[in-house]
Amino acid sequence: MRIVIIEDEAFAADVLESMILELRPKTEVLEKLESIEEAVEWFKMNQHPDLVFCDIHLSDGNSFEIFRQTEVKCPVIFTTAYNEYAIEAFKVNSVDYLLKPIGKDELAKAIQKYEELKQTDLPLENLQRLLQDAAKGRSQTEKKSRFMVKSGQSIKTISTEQVAYFLAEDGVVLLVTFEANRFVVGYTLDQLEDMLDPETFFRTNRQLIANIKSVKEVSPYFKGRLHLALNPSLAGDQIISSSKASSFKEWLDL
């Protein structure tokens, strides 16, 4: 079995590799990749492995971005500390979804599941369909249409249509309206990314999720990155990485 591990924490990647080799000593680890950008480049330049182990939260964003930017022609076992991405994971060749810390028994079952699927000799597109059909049986979380926020001594409702962007700042996440009003919300940006309609909201970087209507101007920046101007304006440069630039422009053009 030829595998690739995508994990931005070197220690976690080494531990996972050791567990896999203990369970399947003949496994060949082709590469350990640390970022979206590195993974996209590797899959474009190399013969694809039999199986990929992929963390969801990487140093430069959400690993689902890899599958939007390049075709990955093999099954994937996702590893993550969060459980809210299961449905999305099953849309991109996912064989299984393991929550950290990963136990040896759970890892063994995931590898066995991959081996059993492989024995069916299904073409990848049929495997994808099979996995997606399985995912449909799971209850999907409805996208949020409003947020309850505290305003002084009272509580008010803010609809998502009123939200210009969500901003991580000084250890809290703020909901910012088009009127530039700010409210603390009790979610992380990772959680919000899964709750919001992806046609309306985009995770531009580790600090910001923007409403498409808040995008005032986009301009080229250094090394393939993009500079983002928002309405209402936001202090400091808002930069979109080169690995996200293509999908961001596609999102704007939907």
BELCORFEN-V293866 format. One record per pair of residues at least 12 apart in sequence whose ideal C-beta (glycine too) atoms are under 8 Angstrom apart, sorted by sequence separation. I is the first residue (numbers start at 1). J is the second residue. If there is no record, write none. Layout:
i->{I & I}
j->{J & J}
//
This chain:
i->{5 & 17 & 54 & 85 & 98 & 146 & 163 & 164 & 172 & 173 & 200 & 217 & 227 & 228 & 76 & 96 & 117 & 146 & 147 & 163 & 164 & 196 & 199 & 215 & 216 & 226 & 227 & 96 & 145 & 146 & 163 & 164 & 173 & 189 & 215 & 216 & 225 & 226 & 17 & 31 & 63 & 95 & 145 & 162 & 163 & 173 & 215 & 216 & 225 & 30 & 76 & 78 & 83 & 144 & 147 & 162 & 164 & 173 & 193 & 214 & 215 & 225 & 3 & 76 & 77 & 80 & 82 & 96 & 158 & 162 & 189 & 192 & 214 & 216 & 225 & 75 & 76 & 77 & 78 & 80 & 81 & 95 & 96 & 189 & 210 & 214 & 221 & 224 & 13 & 30 & 74 & 75 & 76 & 77 & 78 & 79 & 80 & 81 & 95 & 158 & 166 & 173 & 189 & 221 & 223 & 226 & 52 & 72 & 75 & 77 & 78 & 79 & 80 & 168 & 189 & 210 & 225 & 13 & 64 & 72 & 77 & 79 & 168 & 224 & 10 & 36 & 52 & 54 & 56 & 95 & 218 & 226 & 1 & 35 & 37 & 43 & 51 & 52 & 53 & 54 & 55 & 56 & 57 & 79 & 166 & 226 & 3 & 5 & 10 & 34 & 35 & 36 & 39 & 48 & 50 & 51 & 52 & 53 & 54 & 55 & 56 & 57 & 64 & 204 & 1 & 2 & 3 & 4 & 7 & 34 & 35 & 36 & 48 & 49 & 50 & 51 & 52 & 54 & 55 & 57 & 64 & 67 & 158 & 1 & 2 & 3 & 4 & 5 & 6 & 7 & 8 & 36 & 40 & 44 & 48 & 51 & 53 & 56 & 67 & 149 & 166 & 208 & 1 & 3 & 4 & 5 & 6 & 7 & 8 & 36 & 39 & 43 & 2 & 4 & 5 & 6 & 43 & 64 & 147 & 4 & 36 & 40 & 43 & 56 & 36 & 40 & 208 & 218 & 93 & 218 & 151 & 6 & 20 & 36 & 56 & 77 & 150 & 205 & 77 & 93 & 149 & 150 & 204 & 205 & 218 & 93 & 149 & 166 & 178 & 205 & 95 & 147 & 149 & 160 & 178 & 204 & 205 & 16 & 77 & 94 & 160 & 215 & 4 & 93 & 147 & 168 & 169 & 75 & 168 & 205 & 212 & 160 & 167 & 168 & 204 & 212 & 90 & 91 & 160 & 167 & 75 & 90 & 166 & 12 & 75 & 165 & 166 & 51 & 90 & 91 & 165 & 204 & 4 & 90 & 165 & 3 & 6 & 7 & 9 & 164 & 165 & 202 & 2 & 3 & 4 & 5 & 6 & 7 & 8 & 164 & 2 & 3 & 4 & 5 & 6 & 7 & 87 & 90 & 163 & 1 & 2 & 3 & 4 & 5 & 6 & 8 & 75 & 86 & 164 & 165 & 202 & 1 & 3 & 8 & 74 & 164 & 7 & 8 & 73 & 87 & 144 & 160 & 6 & 75 & 86 & 143 & 144 & 180 & 199 & 87 & 141 & 143 & 178 & 179 & 198 & 87 & 141 & 143 & 178 & 199 & 176 & 6 & 84 & 6 & 16 & 51 & 165 & 164 & 164 & 167 & 50 & 164 & 165 & 7 & 23 & 22 & 19 & 23 & 19 & 23 & 16 & 20 & 24 & 12 & 19 & 23 & 16 & 20 & 84 & 88 & 84 & 82 & 82 & 85 & 84 & 62 & 62 & 57 & 62 & 61 & 61 & 61 & 69 & 69 & 65 & 69 & 65 & 68 & 61 & 60 & 61 & 65 & 60 & 61 & 60 & 40 & 37 & 36 & 37 & 37 & 36 & 35 & 36}
j->{17 & 29 & 66 & 97 & 110 & 158 & 175 & 176 & 184 & 185 & 212 & 229 & 239 & 240 & 89 & 109 & 130 & 159 & 160 & 176 & 177 & 209 & 212 & 228 & 229 & 239 & 240 & 110 & 159 & 160 & 177 & 178 & 187 & 203 & 229 & 230 & 239 & 240 & 32 & 46 & 78 & 110 & 160 & 177 & 178 & 188 & 230 & 231 & 240 & 46 & 92 & 94 & 99 & 160 & 163 & 178 & 180 & 189 & 209 & 230 & 231 & 241 & 20 & 93 & 94 & 97 & 99 & 113 & 175 & 179 & 206 & 209 & 231 & 233 & 242 & 93 & 94 & 95 & 96 & 98 & 99 & 113 & 114 & 207 & 228 & 232 & 239 & 242 & 32 & 49 & 93 & 94 & 95 & 96 & 97 & 98 & 99 & 100 & 114 & 177 & 185 & 192 & 208 & 240 & 242 & 245 & 72 & 92 & 95 & 97 & 98 & 99 & 100 & 188 & 209 & 230 & 245 & 34 & 85 & 93 & 98 & 100 & 189 & 245 & 32 & 58 & 74 & 76 & 78 & 117 & 240 & 248 & 24 & 58 & 60 & 66 & 74 & 75 & 76 & 77 & 78 & 79 & 80 & 102 & 189 & 249 & 27 & 29 & 34 & 58 & 59 & 60 & 63 & 72 & 74 & 75 & 76 & 77 & 78 & 79 & 80 & 81 & 88 & 228 & 26 & 27 & 28 & 29 & 32 & 59 & 60 & 61 & 73 & 74 & 75 & 76 & 77 & 79 & 80 & 82 & 89 & 92 & 183 & 27 & 28 & 29 & 30 & 31 & 32 & 33 & 34 & 62 & 66 & 70 & 74 & 77 & 79 & 82 & 93 & 175 & 192 & 234 & 28 & 30 & 31 & 32 & 33 & 34 & 35 & 63 & 66 & 70 & 30 & 32 & 33 & 34 & 71 & 92 & 175 & 33 & 65 & 69 & 72 & 85 & 66 & 70 & 238 & 248 & 124 & 249 & 183 & 39 & 53 & 69 & 89 & 110 & 183 & 238 & 111 & 127 & 183 & 184 & 238 & 239 & 252 & 128 & 184 & 201 & 213 & 240 & 131 & 183 & 185 & 196 & 214 & 240 & 241 & 53 & 114 & 131 & 197 & 252 & 42 & 131 & 185 & 206 & 207 & 114 & 207 & 244 & 251 & 200 & 207 & 208 & 244 & 252 & 131 & 132 & 201 & 208 & 117 & 132 & 208 & 55 & 118 & 208 & 209 & 95 & 134 & 135 & 209 & 248 & 49 & 135 & 210 & 49 & 52 & 53 & 55 & 210 & 211 & 248 & 49 & 50 & 51 & 52 & 53 & 54 & 55 & 211 & 50 & 51 & 52 & 53 & 54 & 55 & 135 & 138 & 211 & 50 & 51 & 52 & 53 & 54 & 55 & 57 & 124 & 135 & 213 & 214 & 251 & 51 & 53 & 58 & 124 & 214 & 58 & 59 & 124 & 138 & 195 & 211 & 58 & 127 & 138 & 195 & 196 & 232 & 251 & 140 & 194 & 196 & 231 & 232 & 251 & 141 & 195 & 197 & 232 & 254 & 232 & 63 & 141 & 66 & 79 & 114 & 230 & 230 & 231 & 234 & 118 & 232 & 234 & 79 & 104 & 104 & 102 & 107 & 104 & 108 & 102 & 107 & 111 & 100 & 107 & 111 & 107 & 111 & 190 & 194 & 191 & 190 & 191 & 194 & 194 & 190 & 193 & 190 & 203 & 203 & 205 & 206 & 243 & 246 & 243 & 247 & 244 & 247 & 241 & 241 & 243 & 247 & 243 & 244 & 244 & 243 & 241 & 241 & 242 & 243 & 243 & 243 & 244}
//
